[in-house]
């Protein structure tokens, strides 16, 4: 089994995934003034809109990346319930951080089912053969999606967890670096993948996951997260890879 | 049902052949049971989940508790299919809210398993899911956490059992369902 370094990284600047039907996933919604999130109230309003980006021309993509989809359609009614099931925990893991806790979403059987359904509806006809999930919360959302669309599930893990031969990619933390690993041979050149995590913050981990898959010749159709923290501009780290999220938390 | 291997089902062999054994991981002498290769085969992965779902769907299970991290791979699909909550049981300091913990022994020293307060309620009927049972220490800690909040642990469900390590005996009398044995 060998690691295949793609000589064609530049080709990823060209057109990637076909345009996504807007009806399903683009919506624009004014933030409610208060959200019921069990006993923990976020002091920030939870804005609900899709960050779907269609990567057409590179320049247009860059300009449109940060804009909400203005026209829109009624928001999918499942989104509000999903958003309200997420609990915000202040000052975790350290003061000043409002942690987006999806474990409460997992306790709401309808919300969890709807979360998976929204992703499955989006990806099931896109010839995705690989769902890559980032440890550990990506392991919760990735497998149900993979099973429903008939794709492999590939765990992307912290160092030394995977038992077989691995390839690694380093990424920056606030202080220092970390690594993400994948088994050699898990994926093959030419496969079409989505990468799943519960949340995108700075985008460092997802960017590393993209690089890891690209090194072995996989095409990343999209990154998909339940939650985005748009102020951290994680989208900008993803290069040409589009990002799809259900809930945006400003 | 007794918590035994589903011996008759033809899907079992398909799953078993997909498990990759990695010698000397994490250290010499250990034959590591790698389930990532099962996950690369959509049919084998689906069959694994289906076998558990078929067993539990009519048992009024309200909670599937999955042990970090490979229990997070098998637990949620089962939970979704049977309409149960999924509750992650995690290593220390990962869960952001208020937690309770249970200590368990490692070969050298101890570790802890944590669960969010309020995730599980008294009277919940629970399954505990992990990819594999070895000594049973982690599963025992999981059972303790669930029982402390008044849940009833109906069964433990693992893809693989290492029967020589006798983990089955450490489950406080709870039954174990596994699909594949490795001796």
Interface residues (C-beta under 8 A of the other chain):
Chain A: X38 X40 X87 X89 X92 X93 X99 X101 X103 X106 X107 X108 X109 X112 X113 X116 X135 X136 X137 X139 X140 X141 X143 X144 X146 X147 X150 X151 X152 X153 X154 X155 X157 X160 X161 X162 X163 X164 X183 X186
Chain B: X20 X22 X25 X26 X32 X34 X36 X39 X40 X41 X42 X45 X46 X49 X68 X69 X70 X72 X73 X74 X76 X77 X79 X80 X83 X84 X85 X86 X87 X88 X90 X93 X94 X95 X96 X97 X116 X118 X119
